[in-house]
């Protein structure tokens, strides 16, 4: 028999509003942590809907707090629709007051799905001191995207058939319901369920009822740091058939913690154990999992919750019994973004408006396929996007669409992640919707819905968001002052995400993409009116990109011996970490790096032991010796390999100059995978990656013969190894190979990791020189800005063993070079601010860009944040306790490492108002040091233009490198 006491009373909210709350106390003597379950429903209604897990929590020594939010049930005040920051602040005050009551241990957790999950995110963003853990389920952190994906409006005023909100229950002291009736009078002015929103909103559209833009002001999407840098444990629950499936992934990527995502509809997880499903093994012991999570986060019980792999997901179509899988991160380790090009070639599989094909190679003779918008297409059922599992398939509706179908696959295809679709389109109207559905087509012609996506054409312009960057995906902010226009002549390029999925497409099946421009649930842009415009879909650049999982084995079973523990167990090998389940306990060993030893062998290095993974045909073997002893084997699954595929980390870098280099001879060469640091709060973070695949591209010249001399390009901040450096064309024309390498950026990473990355890439090139046809004795480097700093450092140290590191292995080689071309580098951290001050007198804000507490140099040597930075260091540099910090600042400065063995260098800089904020005297300082040590150096400067773009300087740089490399 469950024994508890329920107390119902009023508490005060942020503006003094009275909030009714039920407090359930287990009948135990010690202080207990509390779980709050808040949302739009009344408190008693919510208790009944989650009674099973709530009672289980009571049984396990947790108090429960179920409040009525303002404007709901017995609480006073007005409710403004689908939650507000005011409600979150109410809950913060409620927690902080209750945490001091005699029964409470001072710790709170939260749970719930849909709006009950959304309010958790809002509350966590307010950082209540007692809040330690949340489990939001099926709620997108970007509420705008959930209702307006890529700007396409599918807003609903209410859910069809939803009952009216109940009156609620009075608190204990309100025996005659006087207070309840008074509260109900406040509710007369409540807005509807989604009262803040209306059709065809932009992200920054102001709702005149509030005088603010609810999509920006309420949602946590643009203030995710408030949770990311809190101490709140975050466990995101999602469902592949929920409208926020991708949102679950984004939340996990930014907030870290844990992710569970299963084959359910919206909030169906809560009923997966008591309702039959046609999907095998779709049950999950989520109630026990919730207790386990809260036991760890609120009671400090070490139960393996955070030492097991953090991602658990279900793959539909997988072999029975293997549907549930672990992962250390998303995207998955072996994801390859595989391209299928939309083609005019007939597939012969469907009688649609246009029966095209999906090809693995780009169409040689692109065409324009015309399509008149058809409004009579229905995708969703009565529950709209809350039920994205389209059980009847889309076959009949797809006949009203443009369709593109693959050939039958000879092997299974695993798709896990977030696909993207790129369309080049024209139209009779300046705006329009573009919708897509992806299906599996079985051998008998029947279909299975996989996923869908949508975009409003006017939202085609790119923006940046760390969640999308972390997955290598295009992001569109959808702001009203930054809109694109369609026309009938020039194609507009659309590049948008489809919803997340995990599906094993069977051998002999096909994939079909349906493209259309209207659906019953979507609202058309205002300019469309009652017209049904003709659109043109241009093949050639139109392509579907799928997150295909290449054949890989990460799970092994057998006898293990690890750090004194022995017995039967499980081993999970990922780039982020190695996980061992042994003796009914989880053990986690983070990887310091992972790299290929040869084409069949991969080394997973941890601080405790190394795992060697070797593939021979279909057999995969993992071995370890020393602190771990095991030899385990598994079979490689059969998977199709597509002709066109790239590694996952390729967001569209619209802010970076697009390279003109094509037909790269050696593309996506994997050097190593390295851990990425968590960024310090207050600094820009390009993307919250947990690991980074260090890759390189190598382009060989058309003239001359191998072995070729090689120039290694080092991109600036914000670039990647697809960004070949300036002068690439000229260098290739001179008979030199050109490589482009990658490194961990600062922020979030600190020195010396990024330097080790580039030196590891140079050693990698030397180790593979014979394979690539390059001359390992004739290597030069070139880089600008951040790449200039690295180029200067590598030139200064020039193969010095103490600065090599071991990234990527190949330690029998070194990173010594023949010459360096260094563009606008910073070279002396301690002189950085002084040089800016002299170049820009009186402009203190520019000085603070180098010497301030949130400037990159201080971050690089780990002295940053409030009260820190170079200015602070220089003010204290003679004090004994600052000497270690001072030495770190000296160590990151290339001028400190110049010797007579440094590489000859041509340095390019200038004085001109352009995007480069590094003062020219930083180059002068490096030039002077090289001169003092007798090292050949050339200093080239220009004005009235971007540094180094003058033809005279380009020729001088090319000649300098040609004469020395």
ROKEVEX-38986 format. One line per 10 residues: number of its first residue (from 1); their letters; for each residue x, y, z of C-alpha. Coordinates in steps of 0.02 Angstrom, whole numbers, plus 50000, padded with zeros to 5 digits. Each point is the difference from the previous one (the first is absolute). Example, Ala and Ser with C-alpha at 12.3 -4.5 7.8 and 13.67 -1.06 7.14 Angstrom:
1> as> 50615 49775 50390 | 50069 50172 49967
end
This chain:
1> xxxxxxxxxx> 50000 50000 50000 | 50070 50169 49948 | 49999 50122 50146 | 50011 50186 49966 | 49925 50163 50056 | 49926 50126 49878 | 49999 50182 50048 | 49915 50129 49888 | 50033 50184 50028 | 50039 50167 49918
11> xxxxxxxxxx> 50174 50067 49968 | 50049 50169 49929 | 50069 50021 49824 | 50119 50130 49930 | 49878 50146 50007 | 49908 49940 50155 | 49872 49898 49902 | 49926 49856 50101 | 50045 49829 49930 | 49912 49842 50058
21> xxxxxxxxxx> 50116 49852 50026 | 49982 49820 50060 | 50143 49933 50102 | 50014 49810 50018 | 50115 49946 50140 | 50058 49820 50025 | 49984 49944 50180 | 50184 49990 50042 | 50096 50100 50129 | 50151 50066 49905
31> xxxxxxxxxx> 49998 50148 49883 | 49962 49953 49822 | 50027 50074 49827 | 49847 50058 49902 | 49938 49969 49824 | 49894 50137 49923 | 49875 49958 49865 | 49932 50161 49925 | 49900 50038 49844 | 49840 50069 49927
41> xxxxxxxxxx> 49885 49868 50072 | 49933 50015 50177 | 50103 49922 50138 | 49882 49854 50040 | 49976 49963 49816 | 50187 49993 49975 | 50023 49884 50149 | 49877 49875 49925 | 50080 50004 49827 | 50173 49959 50070
51> xxxxxxxxxx> 49944 49906 50155 | 50108 49847 49970 | 50168 50087 49996 | 49950 50127 50133 | 49954 49862 50122 | 50161 49909 49960 | 50096 50158 50043 | 49906 50015 50164 | 50043 49819 50039 | 50183 50039 49969
61> xxxxxxxxxx> 50009 50145 50121 | 49955 50153 49897 | 49875 50136 50039 | 49888 50061 49859 | 49950 50179 49960 | 49858 50028 49877 | 49954 50183 49981 | 49861 50081 49900 | 50085 50129 49889 | 49934 50178 50004
71> xxxxxxxxxx> 49831 50012 49915 | 49968 49813 50017 | 49899 49898 50125 | 49996 50081 50172 | 50144 50120 49965 | 49970 50184 49977 | 50060 50108 49856 | 49986 49990 49811 | 50068 49864 49887 | 50079 50063 49840
81> xxxxxxxxxx> 49996 49840 49897 | 50135 49871 49974 | 50107 50052 50148 | 50100 50155 50037 | 50158 50054 50088 | 49889 50070 50137 | 49939 49824 50040 | 50180 49938 50006 | 50045 50138 50122 | 49850 49951 50105
91> xxxxxxxxxx> 50065 49822 50010 | 50174 50060 50043 | 49930 50097 50149 | 49894 49851 50049 | 50150 49883 50000 | 50111 50118 50095 | 49869 50023 50136 | 49960 49815 50015 | 50185 49952 50002 | 50012 50086 50170
101> xxxxxxxxxx> 49852 49909 50076 | 50037 49868 50135 | 49957 49849 49892 | 50112 50045 49852 | 50182 49950 49972 | 50022 50155 49892 | 50000 49911 49832 | 49867 50002 49865 | 49973 49906 49837 | 49867 50019 49865
111> xxxxxxxxxx> 49916 49883 49877 | 49864 49999 49868 | 49968 50007 49814 | 49932 50119 49869 | 49952 50164 50087 | 50053 49918 50163 | 50172 49979 49922 | 50006 50174 49924 | 49972 50079 50172 | 50150 49901 50065
121> xxxxxxxxxx> 50113 50082 49871 | 49931 50172 50042 | 50023 49970 50187 | 50175 49928 49981 | 50049 50154 49901 | 49958 50105 50154 | 50126 49896 50099 | 49905 49971 50163 | 50130 49960 50132 | 49914 49838 50057
131> xxxxxxxxxx> 49972 49931 49824 | 50122 49858 49967 | 49920 49893 49864 | 49869 50005 49862 | 49926 49870 49881 | 49907 50096 49864 | 49912 49886 49877 | 49937 50039 49824 | 50022 50189 50002 | 50106 50091 49872
141> xxxxxxxxxx> 50118 50130 50075 | 49961 50107 49847 | 49811 50013 50010 | 49999 50107 49844 | 50072 49857 49897 | 49872 49877 50068 | 49854 50105 49936 | 50089 50088 49856 | 50136 49881 49935 | 50121 50106 49898
151> xxxxxxxxxx> 49863 50133 49998 | 49862 49886 49930 | 49846 50041 50102 | 49900 49854 50072 | 49931 50091 50150 | 49849 49925 50088 | 49886 50101 50111 | 49947 49847 50098 | 50010 49811 49993 | 49842 49927 49924
161> xxxxxxxxxx> 49895 49913 50131 | 50097 50068 50150 | 49886 50021 50151 | 49980 50170 50084 | 50114 50033 50147 | 49923 49939 50165 | 49962 50121 50139 | 50124 49923 50121 | 50002 49953 50183 | 49999 50121 50148
171> xxxxxxxxxx> 50144 49998 50124 | 49974 49922 50171 | 49957 50163 50088 | 49872 50053 49867 | 49860 49893 50067 | 49859 50103 49923 | 50091 50026 49832 | 49998 50188 50021 | 50181 50017 49948 | 49977 49879 49856
181> xxxxxxxxxx> 49855 50104 49931 | 50101 50160 50022 | 50145 49922 49905 | 49882 49946 49861 | 49950 50182 49973 | 50183 50039 49962 | 49998 49866 49863 | 49871 50089 49894 | 50138 50091 49906 | 50104 49843 49969
191> xxxxxxxxxx> 50065 49977 49824 | 49974 49837 49906 | 50115 49849 50004 | 50117 50078 49870 | 49940 50176 50026 | 50169 50082 49975 | 50013 49939 49821 | 49909 50019 49834 | 50026 49941 49821 | 50147 50053 49892
201> xxxxxxxxxx> 50102 50078 50139 | 50183 50037 49975 | 50115 49962 50145 | 50003 50184 50049 | 49816 50039 49967 | 49930 50104 50142 | 49834 49945 50072 | 49904 50162 50032 | 49913 49920 50150 | 50169 49995 50089
211> xxxxxxxxxx> 50108 50129 49913 | 50138 49872 49981 | 50054 49861 49882 | 49949 49841 50093 | 50104 49885 49890 | 50158 50088 50059 | 49952 50064 50172 | 49920 49842 50072 | 50095 49854 49924 | 50171 49952 50067
221> xxxxxxxxxx> 50067 49984 49821 | 50100 50160 50004 | 50054 49984 50182 | 50052 49819 50011 | 50159 50046 50092 | 49895 50028 50156 | 49973 49812 50008 | 50160 49941 49918 | 50107 50086 50132 | 49890 49961 50149
231> xxxxxxxxxx> 50027 49854 50117 | 49834 49921 49949 | 50008 49819 49941 | 49905 49986 49837 | 49918 49841 49934 | 49910 50030 49837 | 49863 49877 49950 | 49938 50001 49821 | 49903 49900 49871 | 50035 49973 49816
241> xxxxxxxxxx> 49817 50036 49958 | 49986 50158 50105 | 50004 50170 49914 | 50153 50041 50106 | 50103 49846 49958 | 50146 50103 49935 | 49975 50119 50146 | 50041 49859 50120 | 50166 49979 49910 | 50036 50187 50002
251> xxxxxxxxxx> 49961 50012 50186 | 50117 49856 50038 | 50139 50076 49894 | 49995 50167 50089 | 49959 49944 50176 | 50095 49834 49996 | 49938 49882 50135 | 49900 49852 49933 | 49882 49963 49855 | 49866 49867 49981
261> xxxxxxxxxx> 49906 49993 49835 | 49878 49862 49953 | 49874 49949 49866 | 49854 50094 50074 | 49876 50138 49960 | 49984 50157 50105 | 50014 49950 50184 | 49960 49819 49955 | 50152 49946 50099 | 49898 50021 50158
271> xxxxxxxxxx> 49882 49862 49939 | 50123 49889 49906 | 49996 49865 50133 | 49810 49982 50012 | 49943 50021 49819 | 50037 49870 49865 | 50109 50056 49854 | 50036 49923 49832 | 50182 50053 50017 | 50100 49863 50086
281> xxxxxxxxxx> 50082 50036 50168 | 49937 50180 50004 | 49971 49991 50188 | 50122 50087 50115 | 50009 49997 50192 | 49989 50188 50011 | 49928 50008 50176 | 50147 49905 50072 | 50115 50107 49894 | 49927 50159 50075
291> xxxxxxxxxx> 50029 49938 50177 | 50178 49951 49953 | 50036 50171 49925 | 49931 50095 50150 | 50091 49884 50120 | 50163 50050 49917 | 49963 50186 49978 | 49908 50036 50163 | 50065 49870 50121 | 50176 49972 49934
301> xxxxxxxxxx> 49978 49813 49979 | 50134 49930 49881 | 49893 49887 49893 | 50084 50015 49830 | 49875 50125 49934 | 50139 50116 49940 | 50135 49870 49969 | 49900 49904 49869 | 49994 50062 49819 | 49892 50157 50006
311> xxxxxxxxxx> 49893 49969 49845 | 49871 49861 49986 | 49898 49989 49840 | 49887 49881 49904 | 50028 49953 49817 | 49843 49947 49910 | 50024 49854 49881 | 50153 49935 50092 | 50021 49814 50037 | 49879 49947 50136
321> xxxxxxxxxx> 50080 50018 50171 | 50129 50127 49938 | 49884 50150 49979 | 50062 50091 50155 | 50177 50065 49983 | 50125 50101 50100 | 50105 50144 49935 | 50123 50119 50079 | 49943 50146 49894 | 49906 50059 49848
331> xxxxxxxxxx> 50036 50003 49855 | 50050 49817 50012 | 50184 49958 49979 | 49982 49922 49828 | 49875 50124 49926 | 50032 50042 49818 | 49893 50137 49923 | 49951 49912 49839 | 49930 50095 49851 | 49856 49950 49887
341> xxxxxxxxxx> 49972 50120 49855 | 49827 50042 49935 | 49994 49952 49817 | 49878 50013 49854 | 50037 49817 49960 | 49841 49897 50015 | 49997 49869 50139 | 49850 49905 49933 | 49937 49965 50176 | 49853 50121 50020
351> xxxxxxxxxx> 49873 50095 49898 | 50029 50171 50080 | 49999 50180 49935 | 50180 49968 49953 | 50085 49832 50025 | 50184 50045 50022 | 50147 49907 50073 | 50122 50019 50144 | 50175 49968 49933 | 50165 49978 50089
361> xxxxxxxxxx> 50088 50112 49874 | 49956 50177 49949 | 49899 50011 49840 | 50107 50048 49849 | 49862 50094 49908 | 49898 50095 50129 | 49820 50040 49960 | 49852 50098 50070 | 49849 49901 50059 | 49838 50101 50005
371> xxxxxxxxxx> 49867 49972 50133 | 49838 50091 50037 | 49959 50010 50184 | 49866 49875 50055 | 49908 50048 50159 | 49912 49832 50014 | 50140 49907 50091 | 49986 49937 50177 | 50145 49929 50100 | 49944 50008 50181
381> xxxxxxxxxx> 49850 49926 50089 | 49884 50078 50132 | 50143 50023 50126 | 50106 50094 49874 | 50186 49992 50029 | 49975 49926 50174 | 49979 49837 49905 | 50136 49996 49867 | 49992 49812 49981 | 49901 50001 49837
391> xxxxxxxxxx> 49941 49820 50010 | 49906 50000 49835 | 50154 50060 49908 | 50003 50141 49876 | 49988 49902 49838 | 49832 50064 49938 | 50040 50180 50045 | 50173 49987 49922 | 49918 49975 49830 | 49950 50184 50011
401> xxxxxxxxxx> 50183 50050 50026 | 50166 50002 49913 | 50081 49835 50046 | 50180 49941 49992 | 50038 49817 50033 | 50162 49903 50016 | 50042 49834 49923 | 49976 49851 50116 | 50140 49986 50126 | 50108 49844 49993
411> xxxxxxxxxx> 50041 50016 50186 | 49912 50077 50151 | 50019 50187 50031 | 50001 50067 50178 | 49944 50181 50016 | 50020 50075 50173 | 50004 50187 50023 | 49931 50154 49914 | 49990 50004 49809 | 50008 50158 49896
421> xxxxxxxxxx> 49922 50044 49833 | 50070 50128 49879 | 49885 50064 49863 | 50031 50128 49864 | 49830 50075 49961 | 49911 50135 49902 | 49819 50056 50015 | 49867 50116 49933 | 49983 50070 50178 | 50131 50083 50106
431> xxxxxxxxxx> 49974 49877 50144 | 49936 49825 50025 | 50006 49839 50100 | 50107 49852 49953 | 49956 49838 50087 | 50082 49830 49989 | 49960 49823 50058 | 50125 49857 50003 | 49935 49821 49992 | 50068 49825 49990
441> xxxxxxxxxx> 49927 49909 49850 | 49987 49812 50026 | 50025 49875 49858 | 49810 49981 49982 | 49980 50187 49973 | 49924 50040 50170 | 50084 50137 50102 | 50050 50044 50176 | 50009 50182 50055 | 50172 50048 50065
451> xxxxxxxxxx> 50006 50188 50023 | 49949 50168 49930 | 50058 50180 49992 | 49941 50171 49947 | 50066 50172 49956 | 49929 50169 49959 | 50105 50065 49855 | 50018 50176 50071 | 50093 49924 50148 | 50140 49933 49890
461> xxxxxxxxxx> 50137 50111 50071 | 50124 49915 50114 | 50040 50042 50180 | 50100 49924 50141 | 49942 49900 50149 | 50112 49890 50105 | 49875 49855 50004 | 49997 49989 49810 | 50188 50028 49988 | 50027 49855 50119
471> xxxxxxxxxx> 49912 49885 49877 | 50072 50077 49841 | 49828 50063 49944 | 49932 50156 49914 | 49907 50124 50111 | 49877 50135 49948 | 49957 50132 50131 | 49843 50058 49909 | 50013 50184 50047 | 49881 50123 49917
481> xxxxxxxxxx> 50136 50118 49940 | 50106 49865 49917 | 49887 49914 49876 | 50035 49925 49829 | 49889 50011 49846 | 49951 49875 49868 | 49986 50050 49818 | 49961 49912 49837 | 50174 50011 49924 | 50141 49982 50127
491> xxxxxxxxxx> 49994 49845 50111 | 49997 50027 50187 | 50102 49872 50097 | 49906 49922 50145 | 50097 49894 50125 | 49897 49933 50145 | 49990 49860 50126 | 49874 49860 50005 | 49947 49925 50166 | 50116 49880 50091
501> xxxxxxxxxx> 49982 49813 49978 | 50083 49832 50027 | 49951 49869 49872 | 50081 49848 49924 | 49940 49999 49820 | 49997 49820 49943 | 50094 49923 49854 | 49893 50000 49841 | 49905 50153 50064 | 50011 50173 49922
511> xxxxxxxxxx> 49989 50177 50065 | 49874 50123 49930 | 50000 50187 50024 | 49838 50094 49966 | 50008 50188 49975 | 49844 50109 50006 | 49945 50177 50046 | 49842 49987 50105 | 49924 49891 50136 | 49836 50017 50094
521> xxxxxxxxxx> 50081 50046 50166 | 50120 50132 49932 | 49955 50183 49973 | 50059 50073 49836 | 50102 50163 49999 | 49890 50153 49986 | 50057 50041 49823 | 49932 49835 49933 | 49819 50041 50035 | 49888 49882 49902
531> xxxxxxxxxx> 50127 49973 49861 | 50077 49832 49958 | 50166 50056 49928 | 50113 49899 49886 | 50171 49965 50073 | 50155 49939 49914 | 50114 49873 50083 | 50174 50007 49926 | 50098 49838 50002 | 50189 49999 50010
541> xxxxxxxxxx> 50016 50092 50165 | 49846 49922 50081 | 50057 49862 50115 | 49941 49897 50149 | 50136 49974 50131 | 49975 49855 50118 | 50089 49960 50165 | 50047 49824 49946 | 50087 49890 50129 | 50143 49906 49922
551> xxxxxxxxxx> 50033 49821 50051 | 50075 50004 50174 | 50006 49901 50162 | 50000 50090 50168 | 49931 49863 50115 | 50100 49847 50055 | 49959 49863 50123 | 50113 49876 50091 | 50125 49981 50141 | 50088 50159 50052
561> xxxxxxxxxx> 50132 50047 50127 | 50007 50185 50037 | 50093 50081 50145 | 49990 49847 50112 | 49822 49953 49953 | 49972 49842 49899 | 49852 49904 49932 | 49870 49998 49863 | 49949 50173 49944 | 49964 50122 49861
571> xxxxxxxxxx> 50119 50119 49913 | 49944 50154 49902 | 50133 50087 49897 | 49966 50178 49941 | 50105 50148 49948 | 49943 50096 50153 | 50032 49865 50128 | 50017 49814 50032 | 49865 49928 50113 | 50009 49837 50097
581> xxxxxxxxxx> 49854 49913 50084 | 50078 49877 50121 | 49945 49932 50168 | 49830 50085 49980 | 50086 50170 49994 | 50037 50125 49864 | 50175 50071 49978 | 50044 50144 49883 | 50172 50033 49923 | 50005 50162 49899
591> xxxxxxxxxx> 50107 49993 49844 | 50148 50118 49991 | 50006 49969 49813 | 49949 49873 49869 | 50098 49976 49839 | 50029 49877 49857 | 50156 49895 50013 | 49969 49934 49824 | 49849 49968 49888 | 49940 49855 50109
601> xxxxxxxxxx> 50054 50056 50175 | 49940 50138 50116 | 50078 50049 50167 | 49886 50062 50140 | 50113 50080 50131 | 49939 50029 50176 | 50099 50053 50153 | 49981 49824 50069 | 50028 49888 49849 | 49995 49993 49810
611> xxxxxxxxxx> 49873 49901 49900 | 50055 49934 49831 | 49858 49970 49878 | 50042 49898 49845 | 49886 49956 49854 | 50037 49849 49892 | 49862 49968 49874 | 49838 49986 50097 | 50086 49967 50168 | 50039 50140 50123
621> xxxxxxxxxx> 50118 49966 50145 | 50039 50113 50148 | 50148 49967 50113 | 50083 50083 50148 | 50152 49962 50107 | 50065 50069 50166 | 49870 50078 50115 | 49868 49917 49889 | 50012 49825 49928 | 49876 49936 49872
631> xxxxxxxxxx> 49978 49936 49825 | 49822 50011 49936 | 49927 49969 49828 | 49841 50050 49908 | 49934 49993 49823 | 49987 50155 49892 | 49821 50028 49939 | 49965 50015 49814 | 49968 50179 49949 | 49989 50089 49833
641> xxxxxxxxxx> 50136 50128 49961 | 49947 50148 49895 | 50106 50077 49863 | 49993 50178 50066 | 50027 50022 50187 | 50087 50119 50119 | 50036 49995 50187 | 49866 50081 50105 | 50084 50161 50055 | 49962 50108 49850
651> xxxxxxxxxx> 49883 50144 50042 | 49977 50127 49863 | 50130 50131 50048 | 49911 50146 49919 | 50112 50123 50093 | 50161 49928 49926 | 50067 50021 49824 | 49946 49853 49894 | 50147 49905 49928 | 50019 49989 49813
661> xxxxxxxxxx> 50095 49836 50014 | 49910 49854 49917 | 50038 49818 49963 | 50104 49974 50156 | 50114 49850 49978 | 50002 49943 50182 | 49846 50061 50092 | 49949 49976 50182 | 50160 49915 50054 | 49978 49956 50184
671> xxxxxxxxxx> 50148 50051 50109 | 49924 49975 50173 | 49849 50032 50110 | 50032 50108 50153 | 49897 50057 50149 | 49929 50177 49997 | 49996 50103 50158 | 49841 50076 50069 | 50002 50186 49967 | 50013 50121 50145
681> xxxxxxxxxx> 49840 50098 50029 | 49999 50171 49918 | 50106 49949 49850 | 49937 49964 49825 | 49987 49814 49967 | 49991 49950 49817 | 49917 49836 50044 | 49992 49891 50155 | 50095 49853 49930 | 50060 49862 50115
691> xxxxxxxxxx> 50127 49936 49876 | 50074 50064 49838 | 50055 49898 49851 | 50163 50077 49940 | 49999 49981 49811 | 50099 50066 49853 | 49976 50024 49813 | 50142 49987 49874 | 49997 50068 49823 | 50138 49949 49879
701> xxxxxxxxxx> 50061 50112 49859 | 49964 49966 49817 | 50179 50036 49948 | 50163 49918 50049 | 50015 49825 50069 | 50001 49918 50169 | 50066 50013 50130 | 49935 50179 50012 | 50054 50132 50125 | 49852 50043 50111
711> xxxxxxxxxx> 49934 50158 50083 | 49890 49969 50153 | 49861 50128 50021 | 49940 50042 50176 | 49831 50087 50000 | 49950 50144 50112 | 49870 50001 50138 | 49830 49944 49936 | 50070 49899 49855 | 50032 49815 49977
721> xxxxxxxxxx> 50103 49886 49891 | 49888 50035 49850 | 50064 50180 50005 | 50156 49997 49894 | 50113 50148 50033 | 50034 50149 49887 | 50117 49974 49851 | 49945 49819 49983 | 49973 50017 49812 | 50168 50083 49976
731> xxxxxxxxxx> 50090 49871 50104 | 49920 49856 49904 | 50050 50083 49837 | 50180 50000 50060 | 49995 49810 50018 | 49974 49994 50188 | 49871 49894 50091 | 49884 50095 50118 | 49933 49927 50162 | 49868 50073 50115
741> xxxxxxxxxx> 50001 49941 50180 | 49891 50024 50153 | 50020 50034 50186 | 49901 50032 50158 | 49950 50182 50010 | 50026 50121 50145 | 49878 50021 50082 | 49946 49873 50059 | 50169 49912 50000 | 50158 50058 50085
751> xxxxxxxxxx> 50184 49991 49957 | 50092 49893 49950 | 49869 49882 49926 | 49973 50096 49838 | 50188 50010 49968 | 50016 49812 50028 | 49857 49973 49876 | 50089 50090 49858 | 50169 49921 50037 | 49914 49831 50002
761> xxxxxxxxxx> 49927 50037 49827 | 50172 50044 49932 | 50071 49837 50069 | 49852 49907 49925 | 50039 50073 49828 | 50182 49948 50016 | 49952 49825 50056 | 49887 49981 49848 | 50112 50092 49878 | 50029 49849 49888
771> xxxxxxxxxx> 49813 49962 49990 | 49958 50182 49962 | 50144 50032 49880 | 50076 50144 50098 | 50180 50035 50053 | 50011 49989 50190 | 50162 50101 49997 | 49918 50147 49911 | 49859 50059 50113 | 49948 50180 50028
781> xxxxxxxxxx> 49855 50081 50094 | 49884 50147 49973 | 49867 50076 50112 | 49916 50161 50053 | 49928 50075 50160 | 49981 49851 50120 | 50081 49897 49864 | 50135 50133 49994 | 50035 49981 50185 | 50014 49812 49978
791> xxxxxxxxxx> 50110 50021 49845 | 50116 50116 50096 | 50009 49879 50147 | 50037 49850 49888 | 50131 50100 49904 | 50081 50058 50162 | 50008 49828 50082 | 50029 49910 49833 | 49999 49819 50055 | 50058 50030 50179
801> xxxxxxxxxx> 49961 49832 50086 | 49929 50080 50158 | 49862 50084 49898 | 49948 49854 49890 | 49870 49910 50105 | 49934 49833 49940 | 49836 50040 49913 | 49969 49873 49863 | 50153 49899 50048 | 50136 49994 49865
811> xxxxxxxxxx> 50124 50056 50134 | 50150 49935 49902 | 49973 50153 49889 | 50008 50185 50047 | 49915 50160 49942 | 50157 50086 49935 | 49966 50110 49848 | 50101 50090 49867 | 49910 50168 50006 | 49844 50088 50060
821> xxxxxxxxxx> 49883 50132 49927 | 49922 50086 50149 | 49853 50120 49978 | 49955 50131 50134 | 50049 49891 50150 | 49999 50045 50182 | 50169 49951 50068 | 50025 50080 50172 | 49857 49986 50124 | 50075 50122 50125
831> xxxxxxxxxx> 50027 50132 49865 | 49832 49976 49915 | 49903 50135 50091 | 50143 50125 49992 | 50012 49978 49812 | 49813 50027 49979 | 50008 50157 50107 | 50137 50076 49892 | 49913 49955 49837 | 49828 50057 50060
841> xxxxxxxxxx> 50032 50140 50127 | 49860 50027 50123 | 49899 49849 49942 | 49998 49906 50165 | 49866 49879 49941 | 50123 49933 49871 | 50132 49978 50134 | 49875 49902 50102 | 49977 49882 49851 | 50174 49936 50040
851> xxxxxxxxxx> 50028 50044 50183 | 49824 49994 50071 | 49928 49862 50110 | 49904 49923 49855 | 50134 50016 49865 | 50066 49845 49909 | 50184 50012 50052 | 49959 49988 50185 | 49883 49856 49965 | 50136 49909 49904
861> xxxxxxxxxx> 50119 49995 50149 | 49859 49970 50125 | 49991 50168 50087 | 49833 50072 49947 | 49835 50059 50070 | 49952 50136 50121 | 50154 50076 50083 | 50120 49908 49884 | 50075 50021 49828 | 50163 50074 49936
871> xxxxxxxxxx> 49968 50171 50076 | 49980 49922 50172 | 50154 49893 49976 | 50109 50147 49948 | 49941 50096 50153 | 50062 49859 50112 | 50141 49926 49896 | 50135 50036 50129 | 49906 49913 50141 | 50059 49823 50043
881> xxxxxxxxxx> 49828 49919 49993 | 49979 50055 49818 | 50162 49926 49932 | 49923 49838 49940 | 49865 50096 49908 | 50131 50118 49927 | 50100 49852 49936 | 49845 49931 49913 | 49977 50167 49911 | 50181 49997 49946
891> xxxxxxxxxx> 49987 49818 49943 | 49857 50033 49878 | 50096 50143 49917 | 50099 49950 49844 | 50130 50136 50035 | 50051 49902 50155 | 50052 49848 49899 | 50102 50071 49857 | 50173 49922 49983 | 50131 49987 49865
901> xxxxxxxxxx> 49910 49840 49946 | 49835 50088 49966 | 49930 49989 49824 | 50023 50141 49872 | 49841 50102 50000 | 49911 50127 49891 | 49882 50104 50107 | 49855 50097 49927 | 49908 50139 50090 | 49941 50179 49974
911> xxxxxxxxxx> 49904 50148 50067 | 49822 50017 49935 | 49825 49996 50072 | 49950 49821 49961 | 49940 49851 50100 | 50175 49962 50067 | 50022 50079 50172 | 50177 49937 50030 | 50122 50149 50002 | 50143 50001 49876
921> xxxxxxxxxx> 50132 50015 50135 | 49964 49818 50048 | 50076 49952 49833 | 50143 50123 50025 | 50041 49920 50168 | 50012 49828 49920 | 50102 50068 49854 | 50122 50081 50123 | 50021 49837 50099 | 50036 49901 49842
931> xxxxxxxxxx> 50125 50132 49946 | 50088 49998 50168 | 50023 49811 49986 | 50065 50011 49821 | 49847 49916 49922 | 49950 50059 49827 | 49840 50103 50009 | 49902 50114 49885 | 49871 50125 50063 | 49869 50057 49873
941> xxxxxxxxxx> 49870 50131 50038 | 49862 50086 49903 | 49866 50130 50028 | 49838 50044 49911 | 49942 49819 49991 | 49989 49836 50088 | 50172 49946 50058 | 50096 49896 49875 | 49880 50022 49854 | 50113 50118 49899
951> xxxxxxxxxx> 50069 49909 49846 | 50177 50054 50046 | 49985 49920 50171 | 49923 49841 49931 | 50145 49981 49878 | 50128 50034 50136 | 49923 49870 50116 | 49991 49870 49863 | 50181 50033 49949 | 50060 49991 50181
961> xxxxx> 49918 49831 50027 | 50052 49932 49830 | 50181 50044 50032 | 50004 49910 50168 | 49879 49853 49995
end
